[in-house]
Amino acid sequence: MDTQVTDKLTKLIETQGWVLADGATGTNLFNAGLQAGEPPEFWNEEHPDRITALYQGAVDAGSDLFLTNSFGGNASRLKLHNAEKRAHELSKIAAEIGREVADKSSRDIIVAGSMGPTGEIMGAAGTLSHDDAVEMFHEQAEGLIAGGADVLWLETISAPEEYAAAADAIARTGHPWAGTMSFDTAGRTMMGTTSAGMVKMVDDLDYAPMAFGANCGVGASDLLRTVLGFVEGGASKPIISKGNAGIPKYVDGHIHYDGTPELMAEYAVMARNSGAKIIGGCCGTMPDHLRAMRKALEETPVGKAPTLDEIAAALGGFSSESDGTDGAGPKRRERRRGRG
């Protein structure tokens, strides 16, 4: 594993106490003209200036780390657009643009190569085998590394089988990585994993991530409950917290997230106090949110971990009474075959 990258992250965490990640990719690109159904990864080649602006916007707003525009860049996702043979190429371009932005900054900026889910179902109920998933993730990982990604960044995963396949794929490269899951179903992932379950899963991996955590999901409140669950579960690695900017609402034909910069600033401080070390936003999080988050993290003294009541009072209520770690809530369920 590349010790230079791990040392850079470790140094940032030690000196700042936290690392500010970036915000949304899709929301920002839709604002730049991306159309519904259009694969964002095509823009790496067709509109590199807009992808540069996406990355630069995060850096200018204070992010120490940003994700590449390659979330749907694996062969399975690209096959929907007859571009499955371009997985390596499009991911490489995404990272190359990121490398250019990072290298011209006066600060140390970490380029994180985004790797999203395949969209296929694994396990007994699915059609995607472990070996095929490993091949897909490995192909994308090699493209991102060739383009200059400092770290590979697995995100929005629901199934432990898919997380494990990505870990095996990344192990082939020897590159450092981080990985998050989305806890969007009553405190669990869609496939039933709890925060405590993820801690155990990460600890059991042969090639473990340098950091792990949660992204997306329902709202900031639910995500912070998950972060507290990681801590309670005995997390031994830096925790990632990338929450959505509020709750999505349909306004005038568009999806709008109602979280203000002030709310996301409060979320960032609470995430840090809850135990997260790498803090950012996900859907709906714009540069203005990131600026407010950085200012709050720099100016607000570290406090004690918030209670669930304090989180709900500040950021809104939870989507469910239980997050599953108490044995309550929905059990893992079989899903019909099809795309996620």
C-alpha positions as CSV (number, residue, x, y, z in Angstrom):
1,M,0.0,0.0,0.0
2,D,1.3,3.5,-0.9
3,T,2.5,4.9,2.4
4,Q,2.9,8.4,1.0
5,V,-0.9,8.7,0.6
6,T,-1.7,7.2,4.0
7,D,1.0,9.5,5.6
8,K,-0.6,12.5,3.9
9,L,-4.1,11.6,5.2
10,T,-2.7,10.7,8.7
11,K,-0.8,14.1,8.8
12,L,-4.0,16.0,7.9
13,I,-6.0,14.2,10.5
14,E,-3.3,14.8,13.1
15,T,-2.8,18.5,12.3
16,Q,-6.4,19.5,11.7
17,G,-8.2,16.7,13.5
18,W,-10.3,16.1,10.4
19,V,-10.2,16.0,6.6
20,L,-12.8,17.9,4.6
21,A,-14.0,15.8,1.6
22,D,-16.1,17.1,-1.3
23,G,-19.8,17.4,-1.9
24,A,-22.1,16.2,-4.6
25,T,-21.1,15.2,-8.1
26,G,-24.5,14.6,-9.8
27,T,-26.2,17.7,-8.4
28,N,-23.4,19.9,-9.5
29,L,-23.3,18.4,-13.0
30,F,-27.0,18.6,-13.4
31,N,-26.7,22.3,-12.6
32,A,-24.0,22.5,-15.3
33,G,-26.3,21.0,-17.9
34,L,-26.2,17.2,-17.6
35,Q,-29.5,15.7,-18.7
36,A,-31.4,12.9,-16.9
37,G,-30.2,9.5,-18.2
38,E,-27.0,10.9,-19.6
39,P,-23.9,9.2,-18.2
40,P,-21.8,11.7,-16.3
41,E,-18.6,9.8,-17.2
42,F,-19.0,10.7,-20.9
43,W,-18.4,14.3,-19.8
44,N,-14.8,13.4,-18.8
45,E,-14.1,13.3,-22.6
46,E,-16.8,15.5,-24.0
47,H,-16.7,18.4,-21.5
48,P,-13.4,18.2,-19.5
49,D,-13.7,21.9,-18.7
50,R,-16.9,21.2,-16.8
51,I,-15.3,18.3,-14.9
52,T,-12.4,20.6,-14.1
53,A,-14.8,23.2,-12.8
54,L,-16.5,20.5,-10.6
55,Y,-13.2,19.5,-9.0
56,Q,-11.9,23.1,-8.7
57,G,-15.2,24.2,-7.1
58,A,-14.6,21.7,-4.2
59,V,-10.9,22.7,-3.8
60,D,-11.7,26.4,-3.8
61,A,-14.5,25.8,-1.2
62,G,-11.9,24.2,1.1
63,S,-12.0,20.5,0.4
64,D,-8.8,18.6,1.2
65,L,-10.0,15.6,-0.8
66,F,-12.3,15.2,-3.8
67,L,-13.8,12.3,-5.7
68,T,-13.4,11.7,-9.4
69,N,-16.3,11.7,-11.9
70,S,-16.3,8.0,-12.3
71,F,-19.0,6.7,-9.9
72,G,-20.8,4.8,-12.7
73,G,-17.6,4.0,-14.6
74,N,-17.6,0.2,-14.3
75,A,-18.4,-2.1,-17.2
76,S,-21.8,-3.1,-15.8
77,R,-23.0,0.4,-15.5
78,L,-21.5,1.6,-18.8
79,K,-23.1,-1.3,-20.6
80,L,-26.4,0.5,-20.2
81,H,-25.0,3.0,-22.7
82,N,-23.1,0.6,-24.9
83,A,-19.8,1.7,-23.5
84,E,-18.8,-1.3,-21.4
85,K,-15.4,-1.4,-23.2
86,R,-14.6,2.1,-22.1
87,A,-14.4,1.5,-18.3
88,H,-10.6,1.8,-18.0
89,E,-10.4,4.8,-20.5
90,L,-13.2,6.9,-19.0
91,S,-11.9,6.3,-15.4
92,K,-8.4,7.2,-16.4
93,I,-9.5,10.5,-17.9
94,A,-11.6,11.3,-14.8
95,A,-8.5,10.9,-12.6
96,E,-6.2,12.7,-15.0
97,I,-8.4,15.8,-14.8
98,G,-8.4,15.5,-11.0
99,R,-4.6,15.1,-10.9
100,E,-4.2,18.4,-12.9
101,V,-6.5,20.3,-10.5
102,A,-4.8,18.9,-7.4
103,D,-1.2,19.4,-8.6
104,K,-1.7,23.1,-9.2
105,S,-3.1,23.8,-5.7
106,S,-1.0,25.4,-3.1
107,R,-2.4,22.9,-0.6
108,D,-2.0,19.1,-0.4
109,I,-5.1,17.8,-2.2
110,I,-6.0,14.1,-2.3
111,V,-7.5,12.8,-5.5
112,A,-9.9,9.9,-4.7
113,G,-10.9,7.6,-7.5
114,S,-14.7,7.0,-7.2
115,M,-15.9,3.5,-7.7
116,G,-19.7,3.0,-7.3
117,P,-21.8,-0.2,-7.3
118,T,-22.2,-2.4,-10.4
119,G,-25.9,-2.2,-10.2
120,E,-26.1,-6.0,-10.2
121,I,-27.2,-8.3,-7.4
122,M,-24.7,-10.6,-5.9
123,G,-25.1,-13.6,-3.6
124,A,-27.7,-16.4,-3.8
125,A,-30.4,-14.1,-5.1
126,G,-28.3,-12.4,-7.8
127,T,-26.7,-13.0,-11.2
128,L,-23.3,-11.4,-10.7
129,S,-20.6,-13.8,-9.5
130,H,-17.7,-12.8,-7.2
131,D,-15.1,-13.3,-9.9
132,D,-17.0,-11.2,-12.5
133,A,-17.4,-8.4,-9.9
134,V,-13.7,-8.5,-9.1
135,E,-12.8,-8.2,-12.8
136,M,-15.1,-5.2,-13.2
137,F,-13.7,-3.4,-10.2
138,H,-10.1,-4.3,-11.0
139,E,-10.5,-2.8,-14.5
140,Q,-11.8,0.4,-13.2
141,A,-9.3,0.6,-10.4
142,E,-6.4,0.2,-12.9
143,G,-7.8,3.1,-15.0
144,L,-8.1,5.4,-12.0
145,I,-4.6,4.5,-10.9
146,A,-3.2,5.1,-14.4
147,G,-4.9,8.5,-14.3
148,G,-3.2,9.5,-11.1
149,A,-5.7,8.8,-8.3
150,D,-4.0,8.9,-4.9
151,V,-6.6,6.6,-3.3
152,L,-9.4,4.5,-4.6
153,W,-12.8,5.3,-3.1
154,L,-15.6,2.7,-3.1
155,E,-18.9,4.3,-2.3
156,T,-22.7,3.8,-2.0
157,I,-22.4,0.0,-1.6
158,S,-25.3,-1.9,-0.1
159,A,-24.2,-5.6,-0.2
160,P,-21.2,-6.9,1.8
161,E,-20.5,-9.3,-1.0
162,E,-19.9,-6.4,-3.4
163,Y,-17.8,-4.6,-0.9
164,A,-15.7,-7.7,-0.5
165,A,-15.3,-8.2,-4.2
166,A,-14.1,-4.6,-4.6
167,A,-11.6,-5.2,-1.8
168,D,-10.3,-8.3,-3.6
169,A,-10.0,-6.3,-6.8
170,I,-8.1,-3.4,-5.2
171,A,-5.8,-5.9,-3.4
172,R,-4.5,-6.9,-6.9
173,T,-3.3,-3.3,-7.4
174,G,-1.8,-2.8,-3.9
175,H,-3.3,0.7,-3.9
176,P,-4.7,2.4,-0.8
177,W,-8.4,2.7,-0.6
178,A,-11.4,3.8,1.4
179,G,-14.9,2.4,1.2
180,T,-18.4,3.6,2.3
181,M,-21.8,2.0,2.3
182,S,-25.2,3.6,2.1
183,F,-27.5,3.0,5.1
184,D,-30.8,4.0,3.6
185,T,-33.2,1.4,4.9
186,A,-34.2,2.0,8.5
187,G,-30.6,2.4,9.5
188,R,-29.4,-0.5,7.5
189,T,-28.1,-0.8,4.0
190,M,-30.7,-2.0,1.4
191,M,-29.2,-5.5,1.8
192,G,-29.4,-5.5,5.6
193,T,-26.0,-4.5,6.9
194,T,-25.9,-2.5,10.1
195,S,-23.2,-0.1,11.3
196,A,-21.9,-2.8,13.7
197,G,-22.0,-5.3,10.8
198,M,-19.9,-3.1,8.7
199,V,-17.3,-2.6,11.4
200,K,-16.9,-6.4,11.7
201,M,-16.9,-6.8,7.9
202,V,-14.1,-4.3,7.5
203,D,-12.0,-5.8,10.3
204,D,-12.3,-9.3,8.6
205,L,-11.1,-8.2,5.2
206,D,-7.7,-9.5,4.0
207,Y,-7.0,-6.1,2.3
208,A,-8.8,-3.6,4.5
209,P,-9.5,0.0,3.6
210,M,-7.5,2.8,5.2
211,A,-10.8,4.4,6.2
212,F,-14.4,3.4,6.0
213,G,-17.8,4.8,6.7
214,A,-21.2,5.9,5.3
215,N,-22.4,8.1,2.5
216,C,-25.7,9.2,1.0
217,G,-28.6,7.3,2.7
218,V,-31.6,9.3,3.8
219,G,-30.5,12.5,5.7
220,A,-27.8,13.9,7.8
221,S,-29.5,12.7,11.0
222,D,-29.6,9.1,10.0
223,L,-26.0,9.2,8.8
224,L,-24.7,10.6,12.1
225,R,-26.6,7.8,14.0
226,T,-24.7,5.4,11.8
227,V,-21.4,7.1,12.6
228,L,-22.2,6.8,16.3
229,G,-22.9,3.1,15.6
230,F,-19.4,2.6,14.0
231,V,-17.8,4.1,17.2
232,E,-20.0,1.9,19.4
233,G,-19.1,-1.1,17.3
234,G,-15.4,-0.6,18.0
235,A,-14.2,1.0,14.8
236,S,-10.4,0.9,14.6
237,K,-9.9,2.9,11.4
238,P,-10.7,6.5,10.5
239,I,-14.5,7.0,9.9
240,I,-15.9,8.7,6.9
241,S,-19.1,10.7,7.0
242,K,-20.6,12.0,3.7
243,G,-24.2,13.0,4.3
244,N,-26.8,14.5,2.0
245,A,-27.7,18.2,2.2
246,G,-31.1,17.7,3.7
247,I,-34.0,15.7,2.2
248,P,-34.8,15.7,-1.6
249,K,-38.0,17.4,-2.7
250,Y,-39.5,17.8,-6.1
251,V,-39.7,21.5,-7.0
252,D,-40.6,22.9,-10.4
253,G,-39.6,19.7,-12.2
254,H,-36.3,19.3,-10.4
255,I,-35.0,17.5,-7.4
256,H,-34.0,20.0,-4.7
257,Y,-32.2,19.3,-1.4
258,D,-33.5,21.5,1.4
259,G,-30.3,21.5,3.5
260,T,-28.9,25.0,4.0
261,P,-25.1,25.8,4.3
262,E,-25.9,26.5,8.0
263,L,-27.4,23.1,8.5
264,M,-24.5,21.4,6.8
265,A,-22.1,23.4,9.0
266,E,-23.8,22.0,12.1
267,Y,-23.8,18.5,10.6
268,A,-20.0,18.8,10.0
269,V,-19.3,19.7,13.5
270,M,-21.6,17.0,14.9
271,A,-19.9,14.5,12.6
272,R,-16.5,15.4,13.9
273,N,-17.8,15.2,17.5
274,S,-19.4,11.9,16.8
275,G,-16.1,10.4,15.8
276,A,-15.8,11.0,12.0
277,K,-12.4,12.0,10.7
278,I,-13.1,12.4,7.0
279,I,-16.2,14.6,6.6
280,G,-18.0,15.7,3.5
281,G,-21.3,15.9,1.8
282,C,-23.2,13.8,-0.7
283,C,-26.3,14.6,-2.8
284,G,-27.2,18.3,-2.9
285,T,-24.0,19.5,-1.3
286,M,-22.7,22.5,-3.2
287,P,-19.5,24.6,-2.8
288,D,-21.4,27.1,-0.5
289,H,-22.2,24.2,1.8
290,L,-18.5,23.1,1.8
291,R,-17.3,26.6,2.6
292,A,-19.7,26.8,5.6
293,M,-18.6,23.3,6.7
294,R,-14.9,24.2,6.6
295,K,-15.5,27.4,8.5
296,A,-17.4,25.7,11.2
297,L,-14.8,22.9,11.6
298,E,-12.0,25.4,11.8
299,E,-13.8,27.7,14.3
300,T,-15.8,25.5,16.5
301,P,-14.0,23.7,19.4
302,V,-14.3,20.0,19.6
303,G,-17.1,18.9,21.8
304,K,-18.6,15.8,23.2
305,A,-20.5,13.3,21.0
306,P,-24.1,14.5,20.5
307,T,-27.0,12.4,21.7
308,L,-29.6,11.1,19.3
309,D,-32.0,13.7,20.7
310,E,-29.5,16.5,20.1
311,I,-28.9,15.3,16.5
312,A,-32.7,15.2,15.8
313,A,-33.2,18.6,17.3
314,A,-30.5,20.2,15.2
315,L,-30.8,18.3,11.9
316,G,-34.3,16.8,11.9
317,G,-35.8,13.5,13.0
318,F,-34.7,10.0,12.0
319,S,-36.3,7.9,9.3
320,S,-36.8,5.0,11.7
321,E,-36.9,4.3,15.4
322,S,-34.1,1.7,15.3
323,D,-30.9,1.5,13.3
324,G,-30.9,-2.3,13.6
325,T,-28.0,-2.5,16.1
326,D,-30.4,-3.2,18.9
327,G,-31.9,-6.2,17.1
328,A,-35.0,-4.3,16.1
329,G,-35.9,-3.1,12.7
330,P,-36.2,-4.9,9.4
331,K,-34.3,-8.2,8.8
332,R,-32.3,-8.9,5.7
333,R,-34.6,-9.7,2.8
334,E,-34.4,-11.4,-0.5
335,R,-34.8,-9.1,-3.5
336,R,-36.2,-9.9,-6.9
337,R,-33.6,-10.3,-9.6
338,G,-32.9,-7.1,-11.5
339,R,-30.8,-4.0,-11.4
340,G,-30.3,-2.0,-8.3
